[in-house]
Each structure stands twice: as structure tokens, then as C-alpha cells.
Amino acid sequence: MFLKTTRSGKYEYVQLVESIWENGKSVHRVRLNLGRKDEIVDNPQWQTLARKLAVLTGIDLPPSSDSNLLTELALSEGEILNWGYLVYRKLWRSLHLDEELRNIQAQTKAAFALDDATFLMVLHHLLCPGSKLNAFEQQKRYVGLPEIELQHLYRALDVLCEHKETLEESLFYQNYNLLNLEIDVVFYDVTTFAFQSTSIDGLRNFGYSKDGKFNEVQVVLGMFIDKTGCPIGYELFSGNTFDSKTLTTALAALKQRFGIRRVIIVADRGINSKLNLKAITDAGYGYIMASRLKSLPTDMKQEALDLEGFQTLTWHTEDGEPVAVRYKTLPYTNIVREGRVEVARLEESLLVTHSQKRAQKDATDRQRLLLKAKRLLDTPALLQGNLKRGGRKYIKATRKAHTTYSLDQTAVERDMLWDGYYAIQTSEMDLTPEKVLEAYHTQWKIEESFRIMKSALEVRPIYHWTETRIKGHLVVCFLAFLLERKLEQRLRNNHLHISPFGICEALNQLTVTRSTLDGIPIYLKSKPSQSAAQILRAMKLPQPKTVAFESTWIDICSGR
């Protein structure tokens, strides 16, 4: 091996190169990049390191005034540290979250660094999900991060809870008003987060769990996201709140706090109640909702099932895949009542679609339910519950001297009529069917968002028990989710498609090994994976030198 000097631009760089034979000829392979030549020449630290390496290899050195140089080499064990977090720190600062948190701290009596404490908790959710105690214990895995006391993490949650709306509004105006981005379609959905507890309070309560955790208390979260998949804001509700009851409160936040004047709300059937639709139009907004086709008036159902009037259109998914759909548009007056009193008439366009692919899926799903129904009929003791859900919907009870159960063939045939049909109702009469379908089918982004929050970022389990700490924890999760989505967006802009799990893995592979050589700290950077290198390029973050001293890493981690 030998040292080789190469020029790039106005600087010369020194490399440790190995000469090997390959295919009958000598090939040079770079084993180590040592950095710029001008930073090595006459550098006392490099001179000291060279003398120690000479001693280690058994080379006789001339006498030196520093006798310690010729003593036995003392090399400490290496400590592996993560520096991939610098990607998220750059995003954090680009969103001015550091400035906003310092402004919030100035308004409080907090005597600790709110920005540093919050960033550590957010970072931990992104790269090493766990409890706040775990974040405190693992914080030294990140090279150059300031050390945070455990009590300051918990106190930061209290401050974040109090200033949740301030942070949301600051982020909104930066992302949309200042960057002149339009908000024309907003997606809304609801999910639940459970606790491993049965203690009820003003926030935690039993309710319908979307994760099947019916023996645990929960909270309900309703979130708005934009058409790129980035969160705009969220509202938190008691665990026993029905999905449809959350929208009115969330709409008020959208209008009053963010000042959004005109958007189209896109949501699934769980939000589609007549009173919710009225609330949306009263706020001056429009809507695109999945329709409960089987619940429409008889005349509308007959028109929907009539094969006359269907046309074919081809629209494209976000990935560019063409999808052929048969459709027809029906005008519909949606009558809204409170009790028996009519309170509004909403003029809508009902987009009825039919596809053979969906018909096959509906038939397959029904066959699965019929098999369950037949198994239940073999064990009548299991049929004491609700006959509306699952396979029970195809079982009818006949009550005479005693109750008997049988397969409800009428219900089966009634459902067969709707195989392949789906409907979307909208207040936007001027939108083309293509635009309506495109907007509605982008709804998957918010469903994906909740999956990311619950899996990749591990919002649950929630380790806090007071309302303030729970709310502060969800602010941290919101910020983590925002950073992850912003990074995905930046990567897509550079034609890179890396999953949240892939991003986490790639950034955790960006490590540096810290050792000391007779008390002198040295840092040896590991080779990044292909995904990690792509992320660094997309974020315009240069890779540090392979070998560097502590002063270099202090500059890197401080952002200089």
C-alpha cells in the first residue's frame, strides 16, 4: 500500500491506495481517503498519529523531545455513533422549528433547551422508537448532540401540549402561504391509539378500536393531510367519540386557525353523515365522500343499478398505471334532517362506478363470509350475539317455540346485486368524473399515514398517563411524522422511492467509530449503503472525511 495524491478542483487530496493484480494487470484500489493535503501538512495531530503508527509497526524513529511518542500505543475500544440524524436536523432547521421552539421557550419559564429536548424525542421516534426514558438512555448514540436531562424531556412535553396550535400554525404558514402552495384538496380521517390500561379519565376512554384492542382505553385522533401526504394538523378526542362526531371540531380548526377559505374535504364513509356534509358546506367548503349506496332512496338505487347510461373512462393512478372504470353520473338532492325537521337540501352529483375487478372481489369476500356463516350454523351456541356483523349478516333467526337459525338466502341475493358497484358523492358539480375519482382514490395517503405513525414511528404504546403528557407525546409524533413525510417528498423529487422503514435503516447505517489514540480522539467513518448515499445527495449533505479529528466533527455537528 502507498499514499497517493490526487487533485480535484483547487485542492489536493491524500488517499491510502492498494495495488493489486486483476485480470493480468496492476489495479489501484483506494482503501482510505485521508482528506485534503493542505490540512494534513504540518498538522501536529497528524504528526502525532504518524509517529504512533510508526511505533505500532516497529519502525525505528529518530530521538524525539517528546518521549511519550515512543511509549506503547494506547488505542481505546471504538464507540459506534450515528451521524445519519443530520439529515433530519437539516429538515428541522429548514422548517424553522428550532427558531419557533426558541420563541416558545422565551414565552415560558422553561430554563432548559426546549429545541434540543424536542428534537431528541422526535429523532428517537424516527430512528430508534421507544419511551422517553429510552430516548434519554440512548441519546449518546448520536454524535455531537447536546446531552439532555430526563426531567427536561418530560417538562418539554408539558410545553409542547400548551403550544401545539402555535407550532401547527407556524408550520402551515411556512409550507403554504410563504411558499405560495395551494391547498385545494384536504383529506380527513380518524384513527385510535390504545393504552395498556383500563383507567378512564377525561381523554382516555373505551370505544370502538380500529386496531381490535377492545379491552383497553384509547384516544381518538382526527387528522388533515394535504394531497402530497404531509400532515396539516390534527385534533384529539375522547376515546369514546364516534368518527362522524369529530369532523365539526376539526373543521372549525381548519377555518379559524389556518384561515383556509376554500377547499374540498375528501373522506371515507365513516365521516359521511348528512349533518357532517351540512357542516362542511356551512363552512364554505366542498366535499367528496364515499357514498353509502345501499342506503340511498329506492329510486336512486334503481337508477344506479340500471345498466343504461354507463360510460367508460380511463384515469391514471399516482404511479401512472391506467385504470378503466365504467361510470355514470346522477344528480341527487340530499335532504338533511334533524329529527323529523328538514334543515337543508344539498345538491350533489352521485358518481356511480362499476368494475369487473371489484365484482370479483365482492364475490370472493361474500364467499368467505358464507363459509363463516355455515360454520356458525353448525355451532348455534355461538349465535347469541349481533347478527349484523361478519358472517352473521347471512343468518336469519326464526322465533317460534324456540329460536332456530338458517341461511338467509334473500340477503345473499340482495348483496349479489351490488357486486362491482361503488359510488362517490360530491358537492362539486363542475368537477369532471376523472377529477372526482383522482381526488377520492388519493384517500389512501391518509390511510398510509396512519399506518406509518403506528408502525414505523411507533406512536403506540403510549407510556404516559396524564392528559398533558399524552397530548405532548402526540405533538412529538406529529413532528416526527411531518419530518418523515418531508424527507420522502424530497426523495421523490429526486426520483428516489425509499420506504419509511428503508429510510430508517439507511440513516441508522450512517455511523462513525470514535476511538482515542493515547488520548487523542479520532473518528473513522463507515462506508454508507447505496440508499444512504442517495439520501445524502438528495439532501445536499456532503459526506465527512473517512478519518477525522474531533474538531472536524464538532464543526459538522454544529452545522458549520
PADREN-434586 format. One line per field, with one value per residue (C-alpha): chain; z, x, y; residue in three letters. Coordinates in Angstrom, 3 decimals. Each point is the difference from the previous one (the first is absolute). Example, Ala and Ser with C-alpha at 12.3 -4.5 7.8 and 13.67 -1.06 7.14 Angstrom:
PADREN-434586
c = A; A
up = 7.800; -0.660
east = 12.300; 1.370
north = -4.500; 3.440
r = ALA; SER
END
This chain:
PADREN-434586
c = A; A; A; A; A; A; A; A; A; A; A; A; A; A; A; A; A; A; A; A; A; A; A; A; A; A; A; A; A; A; A; A; A; A; A; A; A; A; A; A; A; A; A; A; A; A; A; A; A; A; A; A; A; A; A; A; A; A; A; A; A; A; A; A; A; A; A; A; A; A; A; A; A; A; A; A; A; A; A; A; A; A; A; A; A; A; A; A; A; A; A; A; A; A; A; A; A; A; A; A; A; A; A; A; A; A; A; A; A; A; A; A; A; A; A; A; A; A; A; A; A; A; A; A; A; A; A; A; A; A; A; A; A; A; A; A; A; A; A; A; A; A; A; A; A; A; A; A; A; A; A; A; A; A; A; A; A; A; A; A; A; A; A; A; A; A; A; A; A; A; A; A; A; A; A; A; A; A; A; A; A; A; A; A; A; A; A; A; A; A; A; A; A; A; A; A; A; A; A; A; A; A; A; A; A; A; A; A; A; A; A; A; A; A; A; A; A; A; A; A; A; A; A; A; A; A; A; A; A; A; A; A; A; A; A; A; A; A; A; A; A; A; A; A; A; A; A; A; A; A; A; A; A; A; A; A; A; A; A; A; A; A; A; A; A; A; A; A; A; A; A; A; A; A; A; A; A; A; A; A; A; A; A; A; A; A; A; A; A; A; A; A; A; A; A; A; A; A; A; A; A; A; A; A; A; A; A; A; A; A; A; A; A; A; A; A; A; A; A; A; A; A; A; A; A; A; A; A; A; A; A; A; A; A; A; A; A; A; A; A; A; A; A; A; A; A; A; A; A; A; A; A; A; A; A; A; A; A; A; A; A; A; A; A; A; A; A; A; A; A; A; A; A; A; A; A; A; A; A; A; A; A; A; A; A; A; A; A; A; A; A; A; A; A; A; A; A; A; A; A; A; A; A; A; A; A; A; A; A; A; A; A; A; A; A; A; A; A; A; A; A; A; A; A; A; A; A; A; A; A; A; A; A; A; A; A; A; A; A; A; A; A; A; A; A; A; A; A; A; A; A; A; A; A; A; A; A; A; A; A; A; A; A; A; A; A; A; A; A; A; A; A; A; A; A; A; A; A; A; A; A; A; A; A; A; A; A; A; A; A; A; A; A; A; A; A; A; A; A; A; A; A; A; A; A; A; A; A; A; A; A; A; A; A; A; A; A; A; A; A; A; A; A; A; A; A; A; A; A; A; A; A; A; A; A; A; A; A; A; A; A; A; A; A; A; A; A; A; A; A; A; A; A; A; A; A; A; A; A; A
up = 0.000; -0.596; 0.289; -3.130; -0.585; -2.431; -0.966; -0.091; -0.664; 1.866; 2.669; 0.159; 1.879; 1.610; -0.326; 1.358; -3.096; -0.446; -3.216; -1.015; -3.072; -1.803; -3.391; -0.554; 0.739; 2.977; 1.359; 2.703; 2.614; 2.495; 3.540; 1.911; -0.812; 2.380; -1.032; -1.390; -0.206; 1.267; 3.192; 0.593; -0.677; 3.229; 2.019; 3.484; 0.476; -3.227; 0.928; 3.370; -1.647; -2.521; 2.761; 1.930; -3.108; -0.588; 3.521; -0.518; -3.203; 1.574; -1.975; 1.713; 0.485; 0.634; 3.576; 0.854; 2.656; 0.790; 1.580; 0.284; -3.754; 0.340; 2.799; -0.585; -2.206; 1.966; -2.321; 1.669; -1.020; -2.653; 0.736; -2.934; -0.366; -2.388; -2.209; -2.391; 2.219; -1.651; -2.898; 2.301; 1.711; -3.346; -0.615; 3.559; -0.594; -3.497; 1.622; 2.570; 2.823; 1.966; -0.190; 0.851; 3.037; 1.253; -0.383; 1.988; 2.681; 0.335; 0.840; 2.766; 3.192; -1.459; 0.977; -2.320; -3.768; -1.301; -3.575; 0.933; 2.194; -2.628; -2.827; 1.998; 0.614; -3.654; -1.191; 2.282; -1.532; -3.475; 0.469; 3.204; 1.252; 3.722; 3.218; 1.220; 2.535; -2.845; -1.973; 3.018; 0.382; -3.726; -0.752; -0.016; -3.121; -2.026; -0.589; 1.023; 1.500; 3.215; 3.055; 1.348; 3.530; 0.356; 1.898; -2.859; -2.463; 2.155; 0.613; -3.735; -0.520; 2.264; -2.032; -3.324; 1.195; 0.851; -3.310; -2.413; -2.004; -0.260; -1.564; -2.420; -1.171; -0.435; -2.105; -2.046; -0.971; -0.880; -2.153; -1.834; 0.296; -0.103; -2.698; -1.921; -0.121; -0.598; 2.295; -2.223; 1.292; 3.652; 1.236; 3.378; 1.911; 3.531; 1.855; 3.578; 2.316; 2.860; 3.468; 1.917; 2.707; 1.035; 1.896; -1.365; 0.170; -1.995; -3.027; 0.269; -0.346; -1.464; -3.561; -3.377; -0.625; -3.566; 1.135; 1.692; 3.514; 1.610; 3.544; 0.242; 0.297; -2.946; -1.484; -3.402; -2.414; -3.060; -2.475; -3.112; -2.625; -3.333; -3.384; 0.327; 3.157; 2.439; 3.175; 0.419; 3.518; 2.303; 2.794; 2.994; 1.398; 2.825; -0.714; -0.219; -2.767; -3.240; -3.213; -1.390; 3.160; -0.420; -3.270; 1.257; 2.525; -2.550; -2.598; 2.440; 0.488; -3.736; -0.574; 3.093; 0.677; -3.493; -1.790; -2.871; -2.041; -2.633; -0.111; -0.849; 2.901; -1.066; 2.447; 0.262; 0.942; 3.733; -0.190; -2.430; 2.032; -1.278; 2.853; -0.761; -3.643; 1.096; 2.357; -2.880; -2.280; 2.842; 0.409; -3.675; -1.015; -2.464; 0.459; -1.770; 2.062; -0.448; -0.207; 1.875; -3.242; 1.595; 2.339; -2.779; -0.781; -2.036; -3.211; 0.157; 0.589; -3.002; -2.176; 1.256; -0.868; -3.430; -2.568; -2.331; -0.143; 1.092; -1.727; 0.172; 1.091; 0.638; 2.764; 1.289; 3.480; 1.592; -1.368; -3.514; -0.218; -2.225; 1.585; -2.084; 1.788; -1.136; 1.485; -0.180; 1.769; 1.651; 1.452; 3.601; 2.581; 3.431; 2.578; 3.459; 3.019; 3.704; 1.482; -2.300; -0.922; -3.371; 0.479; -3.375; -3.560; -1.452; -3.772; -0.861; -2.858; 0.618; -1.913; -0.290; -1.158; -0.926; -0.732; -0.644; 2.239; 2.930; -0.784; 0.299; 3.294; 1.399; -0.994; 1.607; 3.213; 0.162; -0.456; 2.926; 2.162; -1.123; 1.129; 3.412; 0.106; -0.736; 2.725; 2.441; -0.937; 0.944; 3.498; 0.857; 3.485; -1.647; -1.519; 3.118; -0.990; -2.692; -3.304; -1.993; -0.111; -1.939; -1.046; 2.318; -2.533; -2.114; 2.832; 0.891; 3.236; 0.065; 3.367; 0.812; 3.002; -0.100; -2.221; -3.063; -2.368; -3.744; -2.955; -1.221; -3.747; -0.623; 1.617; -2.122; -3.240; 1.016; 0.491; -3.316; -1.797; 1.142; -1.035; -1.676; 0.817; 1.886; 0.328; 0.890; 0.802; -0.384; 0.375; -2.818; -2.996; -2.367; 0.641; -2.747; 0.922; -0.530; 2.562; 2.516; -0.312; 0.164; 3.177; 1.729; -0.849; 1.498; 3.331; 0.425; 0.989; 3.344; 0.622; -0.744; 2.326; 2.941; -0.781; 0.019; 3.298; 1.660; -1.426; -1.237; 2.581; 2.749; 1.415; 2.155; 2.578; 1.787; 3.264; 1.495; 2.245; 0.542; -2.599; -0.376; -0.622; -2.418; -2.038; 0.085; -1.158; -3.009; -0.904; -0.133; -2.193; -2.292; -0.463; -0.625; -2.575; -1.700; -0.289; -1.359; -2.610; -0.986; -0.514; -2.134; -2.055; -0.495; -1.115; -2.445; -1.506; -0.693; -1.496; 3.069; 1.545; 3.386; 2.577; 3.548; 1.271; -2.730; 0.962; 3.670; -0.812; -2.361; 2.471; 2.831; -2.179; -0.189; 2.883; 1.158; 2.414; 2.703; 1.607; 1.768; -0.866; 3.151; 0.980; -3.461; -1.276; -3.582; -2.043; -2.708; -2.233; -1.292; -3.666; -0.636; -1.660; -3.465; 1.407; 2.619; -2.639; -2.147; 2.935; 0.735; -3.622; -0.104; 3.171; -1.306; 3.057; -0.710; 1.494; 2.728; -0.410; 0.666; 2.751; 1.958; 3.333; 2.561; -1.052; -3.470; 1.435; 2.365; -3.053; -1.902; 2.851; 0.786; -3.627; -0.804
east = 0.000; 1.103; -1.153; -1.332; -0.743; -2.761; -1.334; -3.693; -0.819; 2.375; 0.964; 2.242; -1.251; 1.996; -1.108; 1.289; 0.137; 0.565; 1.508; -1.478; 0.155; -3.280; -0.459; 3.747; 0.639; 0.693; -3.080; -0.055; -2.732; -0.627; -0.094; -0.259; -0.637; 2.120; -1.282; 1.482; 3.780; 0.205; -1.822; 2.455; 3.295; 1.598; -3.053; 1.250; -2.820; 0.855; 3.678; -0.769; -2.184; 2.749; 2.578; -2.348; -0.701; 3.738; 0.482; -2.873; 1.619; 3.471; 1.768; 3.069; -0.570; 2.653; 0.121; -2.809; -0.293; -3.403; 0.856; -3.687; -0.101; 2.142; -2.003; -2.334; -2.933; -3.246; -2.999; -3.401; -2.947; -2.180; -3.398; -2.435; -2.030; -2.759; 0.410; -2.884; -2.233; 1.574; -2.419; -2.965; 1.745; 0.336; -3.736; -0.735; 1.848; -1.433; -3.472; 1.294; -1.098; 3.116; -0.876; -3.663; 0.841; 2.463; -2.736; -2.386; 2.623; 0.458; -3.712; 0.210; 1.965; 1.840; 3.684; 1.041; 0.583; -3.499; 1.268; 2.677; -2.377; -2.752; 2.374; 1.424; -3.492; -1.002; 3.271; -0.458; -3.430; 1.495; 3.144; -0.359; -3.634; -0.474; -1.046; 1.274; 2.143; 1.467; 0.645; 1.876; 2.083; 0.776; 0.773; 3.762; -0.387; -0.228; 3.350; 0.101; -3.501; -0.141; -0.817; -3.564; -1.171; -2.918; -2.142; 0.395; -1.511; -3.110; -0.223; 0.337; -3.171; -1.918; 1.189; -0.780; -3.507; -0.602; 1.387; -1.211; -2.135; 2.826; 2.276; -2.678; -0.799; 3.673; 0.584; -3.133; 0.903; 3.559; -1.089; -2.833; -0.266; 3.728; 0.722; -3.121; -1.329; -3.681; -2.221; -2.827; -0.655; 0.263; -0.380; -1.497; -0.144; -0.124; 1.981; 0.388; 2.989; -0.372; 1.596; 0.866; -2.370; -3.669; 0.078; -2.517; 0.487; -1.069; 2.021; 0.522; -3.121; -1.339; -1.280; 0.062; 3.647; 1.287; 2.769; -2.182; 1.114; -3.446; 1.198; 2.116; -0.800; 0.894; 0.044; -1.404; 2.066; -1.389; 2.611; 0.055; 2.659; 0.664; 0.121; 3.743; -0.608; 1.403; -1.992; -1.624; -1.364; -1.890; -2.547; -0.166; -3.273; -1.186; 0.308; -3.773; -0.545; -1.521; 1.867; -2.854; -0.116; 3.588; -0.313; -1.837; 2.754; 2.727; -1.680; -0.104; 3.766; 0.562; -1.967; 0.774; 3.646; 1.329; -2.261; -0.622; -2.803; -0.788; 0.892; -1.606; -0.138; 0.566; -0.966; -1.249; -3.446; 0.691; -0.125; -2.937; -3.008; -2.562; 0.720; 3.748; -0.667; -2.086; 2.790; 2.484; -2.178; -0.829; 3.764; 0.182; 1.792; -0.801; 0.146; 0.711; -1.234; -0.414; -3.748; -2.094; -1.530; -2.312; -1.421; -1.177; -3.708; -1.551; -0.283; 3.705; 1.012; -2.016; 1.648; 3.433; -0.621; -1.440; 2.646; -1.159; 2.116; 3.341; 3.116; 3.627; 2.881; 3.657; 1.722; 3.546; 1.225; 2.841; 2.432; -1.326; -1.866; -3.107; -3.281; -3.166; -3.292; -3.623; -1.973; -3.045; -0.843; -3.377; -1.321; -1.104; -1.659; 1.215; -2.648; 1.463; -2.272; 0.435; -2.510; -3.009; 0.737; 1.578; 2.916; 1.748; -0.001; 3.416; 0.262; 2.489; 1.413; -0.005; 2.753; -0.944; 2.813; 0.144; 3.001; 0.356; 3.055; -1.989; -2.875; 2.370; 1.335; -3.518; -0.971; 3.137; -0.579; -3.603; 1.042; 2.363; -2.831; -2.325; 2.539; 0.103; -3.795; -0.212; 2.542; -2.045; -3.165; 1.800; 0.531; -3.214; 1.302; 2.302; -2.952; -1.234; 1.670; -0.665; -1.212; 1.146; 3.770; 2.261; -1.467; -2.966; -1.529; -1.006; -1.749; -3.647; -1.727; -3.476; -1.680; -2.816; -0.012; 3.733; 2.380; 1.395; 2.654; 0.382; 1.834; -1.668; -0.002; -1.913; 2.796; 2.567; -1.870; -0.552; 3.739; 0.796; -1.835; 2.684; 3.071; 2.450; -1.901; 1.451; -1.207; 1.516; -2.102; 1.291; -1.210; 2.351; -2.322; 2.637; 2.620; 0.441; -0.403; 3.761; 0.768; -2.464; 1.491; 3.543; -0.735; -1.844; 2.507; 2.773; -1.733; 2.430; 2.650; -1.607; -0.592; 3.695; 0.798; -1.665; 1.797; 3.334; -0.786; -0.990; 2.733; 3.109; -0.181; -1.551; -2.360; -1.353; 0.313; -0.408; 1.946; -1.623; -3.055; -0.825; -1.954; 2.741; 2.740; -2.169; -0.699; 3.676; 0.995; -2.315; 1.526; 3.381; -1.505; -1.573; 3.375; 1.749; -2.608; 0.326; 3.804; -0.286; -2.550; 2.106; 3.017; -2.044; -1.184; 3.563; 1.072; -2.911; 1.014; 3.358; -1.673; 0.747; -2.652; 1.164; -2.513; -0.100; 1.594; 2.663; 0.754; 0.335; 2.325; 2.146; 0.444; 0.827; 2.779; 1.700; 2.400; 3.407; 2.277; 1.525; 3.246; 2.888; 3.645; 1.971; -2.705; -0.461; -3.560; -0.187; -3.118; -0.202; -3.086; -1.616; -0.862; -3.622; -2.483; -1.273; -3.321; 1.784; 2.264; -3.046; -1.729; 3.081; 0.198; -3.712; 0.383; 3.212; 1.928; 3.700; 1.547; 2.586; 3.568; 0.672; 2.502; -0.361; 0.849; -2.493; 0.160; -1.270; -3.006; -0.774; -0.243; -2.146; -2.452; -0.322; -0.902; 3.079
north = 0.000; 3.567; 3.599; 1.630; 3.683; 0.994; 3.422; 0.912; 3.623; 2.270; -2.562; -3.070; -3.061; -2.810; -3.617; -3.301; -2.202; -3.742; -1.399; -3.374; -2.257; -0.366; -1.665; -0.042; 3.659; 2.250; 1.827; 2.667; -0.281; 2.808; -1.376; 3.288; 3.665; 2.061; 3.443; 3.199; 0.162; 3.596; -1.055; -2.854; 1.805; 1.352; -1.089; -1.006; -2.496; -1.814; 0.079; -1.544; -2.639; -0.808; -0.483; -2.300; -2.068; -0.237; -1.333; -2.461; -1.369; -0.282; 2.736; 1.519; 3.730; 2.656; 1.292; 2.368; 2.643; -1.462; -3.344; -0.905; -0.500; -3.124; -1.599; -2.878; 0.936; 0.426; -0.482; -0.006; -2.165; 1.603; 1.518; -0.105; 3.204; 1.022; 3.052; -0.763; 2.120; 3.075; -0.581; 0.614; 2.886; 1.756; -0.458; 1.148; 3.246; 0.477; -0.003; 2.528; -2.265; 0.894; 3.710; -0.581; -2.126; 2.608; 2.622; -2.212; -0.557; 3.764; 0.283; -2.601; -0.476; -2.991; 0.169; -2.850; -0.173; -0.799; -0.324; -2.570; -2.017; -0.077; -0.886; -2.915; -1.427; 0.463; -1.524; -2.995; -0.695; 0.178; -2.101; -2.034; 0.044; -0.458; 1.681; 3.369; -1.856; -2.019; 3.217; 1.386; -3.173; -0.286; 3.650; -0.574; -2.163; 3.257; 1.679; 3.650; 0.334; 2.055; -2.091; 0.383; -0.804; -2.426; 2.499; 2.470; -2.490; -0.328; 3.737; 0.587; -2.070; 2.388; 2.994; -1.715; -0.803; 3.642; 1.306; -2.702; 2.430; 2.551; -2.612; -1.207; 3.524; 0.899; -3.122; 0.607; 3.551; -1.005; -2.936; 1.679; 3.770; 0.784; -2.548; 1.015; -3.567; -0.525; -2.026; -1.178; -3.520; -1.013; -3.565; -0.819; -3.252; -1.313; -2.637; -1.234; -0.469; -2.463; -0.135; -3.120; 1.127; -0.078; 3.329; 2.526; 3.782; 3.054; -1.076; -3.746; -2.091; -3.203; 0.179; -1.690; -0.890; 0.014; -2.361; -2.601; 0.997; -0.065; -0.681; 3.146; 3.686; 2.195; 3.493; 0.991; 2.105; 1.774; 1.246; 2.188; -0.638; 1.691; -1.702; -0.680; -2.044; 2.593; 0.676; 3.417; -0.380; -2.314; 0.026; -2.336; -1.382; -2.209; -3.703; -0.532; 2.609; -1.307; 0.815; 2.070; 2.154; 1.245; 1.890; 3.099; 0.818; -0.734; 2.221; 2.907; -0.320; -0.133; 3.187; 2.091; -0.862; -0.526; 2.451; -2.418; 1.524; -2.602; -3.687; -3.308; -2.457; -3.613; -2.728; -3.568; -1.312; 0.178; 3.818; 0.120; 1.080; 2.494; 2.408; -0.165; 0.843; 2.966; 1.122; -0.138; 2.123; 2.405; 0.564; 0.926; -3.183; -2.772; -3.747; -3.270; -2.965; -3.714; -0.570; -2.544; -1.193; -2.581; 2.664; 2.316; 0.449; -2.834; 2.030; 0.937; -3.617; -1.111; 2.647; -1.023; -3.673; 0.799; -0.926; 2.738; 3.137; -1.448; 1.335; -1.075; 2.201; -0.632; 1.869; -0.427; -0.789; 2.000; -2.611; 0.596; -3.312; 0.254; -1.130; -0.540; 0.681; -0.047; 2.867; 2.204; 3.237; 0.559; 3.269; -0.431; 2.228; -1.039; 0.955; 0.717; -0.378; 0.545; -2.348; 0.352; 3.602; 0.721; 2.395; 0.000; -1.271; -0.735; -0.172; -2.713; -2.003; -3.758; -1.789; -3.691; -2.275; -3.672; -2.190; -3.701; -0.157; 1.366; -2.383; -2.954; 1.338; 0.521; -3.547; -1.439; 1.970; -1.219; -3.629; 0.373; 1.376; -2.798; -2.588; 1.701; 0.068; -3.731; -0.764; 2.084; -1.903; -3.211; 1.488; 1.935; 0.848; 2.573; 1.877; 1.758; 3.298; 2.595; -1.479; 3.045; -0.409; -2.351; -3.323; 0.575; 2.447; -3.029; -1.823; 0.532; -0.920; -1.545; 0.349; -2.440; -2.300; 0.341; 1.954; -1.732; 1.330; -0.451; 1.485; 3.204; -0.612; 3.245; 2.040; -1.831; 0.710; 3.642; 0.506; -1.706; 2.799; 2.464; -1.979; 2.377; 3.186; 2.956; 3.566; 3.365; 3.056; 3.539; 3.561; 1.041; -0.101; 1.441; -2.672; -2.570; -3.695; -0.417; 2.722; -1.438; -3.486; 1.345; 1.967; -2.820; -2.704; 2.134; -0.698; -2.905; 2.540; 0.731; -3.702; -0.515; 2.895; -1.705; -3.251; 1.831; 1.718; -3.263; -2.206; 1.801; 2.806; -2.157; 2.605; -2.812; -1.306; 3.326; 0.004; 3.114; 0.143; 3.677; 1.977; 2.614; -2.564; -1.999; 3.127; 1.008; -3.481; 0.278; 3.389; -1.763; -2.739; 2.613; 1.742; -3.323; -0.957; 3.388; -0.340; -3.534; 1.097; 3.031; -2.244; -2.412; 2.977; 1.240; -3.478; -0.311; 3.327; -1.653; -3.104; -2.120; -2.242; -1.249; -1.234; 1.435; -3.208; 0.242; 3.613; -0.936; -2.888; 2.100; 2.878; -2.399; -1.431; 3.401; -0.514; 1.144; -1.859; 2.198; -1.188; 1.649; -0.493; 0.804; 2.428; 1.552; -0.556; -1.266; -0.754; -2.681; 0.260; -3.188; -0.410; 1.057; -2.337; 0.860; 1.285; 2.106; 1.549; 0.805; 1.679; 2.107; 1.126; 0.844; 2.062; 1.611; -1.136; -0.673; -3.109; 0.651; -1.247; -3.653; 0.880; 3.220; 1.546; 1.189; 3.642; -0.958; -1.849; 2.866; 2.258; -2.541; -0.549; 3.683; 0.656; 2.064
r = MET; PHE; LEU; LYS; THR; THR; ARG; SER; GLY; LYS; TYR; GLU; TYR; VAL; GLN; LEU; VAL; GLU; SER; ILE; TRP; GLU; ASN; GLY; LYS; SER; VAL; HIS; ARG; VAL; ARG; LEU; ASN; LEU; GLY; ARG; LYS; ASP; GLU; ILE; VAL; ASP; ASN; PRO; GLN; TRP; GLN; THR; LEU; ALA; ARG; LYS; LEU; ALA; VAL; LEU; THR; GLY; ILE; ASP; LEU; PRO; PRO; SER; SER; ASP; SER; ASN; LEU; LEU; THR; GLU; LEU; ALA; LEU; SER; GLU; GLY; GLU; ILE; LEU; ASN; TRP; GLY; TYR; LEU; VAL; TYR; ARG; LYS; LEU; TRP; ARG; SER; LEU; HIS; LEU; ASP; GLU; GLU; LEU; ARG; ASN; ILE; GLN; ALA; GLN; THR; LYS; ALA; ALA; PHE; ALA; LEU; ASP; ASP; ALA; THR; PHE; LEU; MET; VAL; LEU; HIS; HIS; LEU; LEU; CYS; PRO; GLY; SER; LYS; LEU; ASN; ALA; PHE; GLU; GLN; GLN; LYS; ARG; TYR; VAL; GLY; LEU; PRO; GLU; ILE; GLU; LEU; GLN; HIS; LEU; TYR; ARG; ALA; LEU; ASP; VAL; LEU; CYS; GLU; HIS; LYS; GLU; THR; LEU; GLU; GLU; SER; LEU; PHE; TYR; GLN; ASN; TYR; ASN; LEU; LEU; ASN; LEU; GLU; ILE; ASP; VAL; VAL; PHE; TYR; ASP; VAL; THR; THR; PHE; ALA; PHE; GLN; SER; THR; SER; ILE; ASP; GLY; LEU; ARG; ASN; PHE; GLY; TYR; SER; LYS; ASP; GLY; LYS; PHE; ASN; GLU; VAL; GLN; VAL; VAL; LEU; GLY; MET; PHE; ILE; ASP; LYS; THR; GLY; CYS; PRO; ILE; GLY; TYR; GLU; LEU; PHE; SER; GLY; ASN; THR; PHE; ASP; SER; LYS; THR; LEU; THR; THR; ALA; LEU; ALA; ALA; LEU; LYS; GLN; ARG; PHE; GLY; ILE; ARG; ARG; VAL; ILE; ILE; VAL; ALA; ASP; ARG; GLY; ILE; ASN; SER; LYS; LEU; ASN; LEU; LYS; ALA; ILE; THR; ASP; ALA; GLY; TYR; GLY; TYR; ILE; MET; ALA; SER; ARG; LEU; LYS; SER; LEU; PRO; THR; ASP; MET; LYS; GLN; GLU; ALA; LEU; ASP; LEU; GLU; GLY; PHE; GLN; THR; LEU; THR; TRP; HIS; THR; GLU; ASP; GLY; GLU; PRO; VAL; ALA; VAL; ARG; TYR; LYS; THR; LEU; PRO; TYR; THR; ASN; ILE; VAL; ARG; GLU; GLY; ARG; VAL; GLU; VAL; ALA; ARG; LEU; GLU; GLU; SER; LEU; LEU; VAL; THR; HIS; SER; GLN; LYS; ARG; ALA; GLN; LYS; ASP; ALA; THR; ASP; ARG; GLN; ARG; LEU; LEU; LEU; LYS; ALA; LYS; ARG; LEU; LEU; ASP; THR; PRO; ALA; LEU; LEU; GLN; GLY; ASN; LEU; LYS; ARG; GLY; GLY; ARG; LYS; TYR; ILE; LYS; ALA; THR; ARG; LYS; ALA; HIS; THR; THR; TYR; SER; LEU; ASP; GLN; THR; ALA; VAL; GLU; ARG; ASP; MET; LEU; TRP; ASP; GLY; TYR; TYR; ALA; ILE; GLN; THR; SER; GLU; MET; ASP; LEU; THR; PRO; GLU; LYS; VAL; LEU; GLU; ALA; TYR; HIS; THR; GLN; TRP; LYS; ILE; GLU; GLU; SER; PHE; ARG; ILE; MET; LYS; SER; ALA; LEU; GLU; VAL; ARG; PRO; ILE; TYR; HIS; TRP; THR; GLU; THR; ARG; ILE; LYS; GLY; HIS; LEU; VAL; VAL; CYS; PHE; LEU; ALA; PHE; LEU; LEU; GLU; ARG; LYS; LEU; GLU; GLN; ARG; LEU; ARG; ASN; ASN; HIS; LEU; HIS; ILE; SER; PRO; PHE; GLY; ILE; CYS; GLU; ALA; LEU; ASN; GLN; LEU; THR; VAL; THR; ARG; SER; THR; LEU; ASP; GLY; ILE; PRO; ILE; TYR; LEU; LYS; SER; LYS; PRO; SER; GLN; SER; ALA; ALA; GLN; ILE; LEU; ARG; ALA; MET; LYS; LEU; PRO; GLN; PRO; LYS; THR; VAL; ALA; PHE; GLU; SER; THR; TRP; ILE; ASP; ILE; CYS; SER; GLY; ARG
END
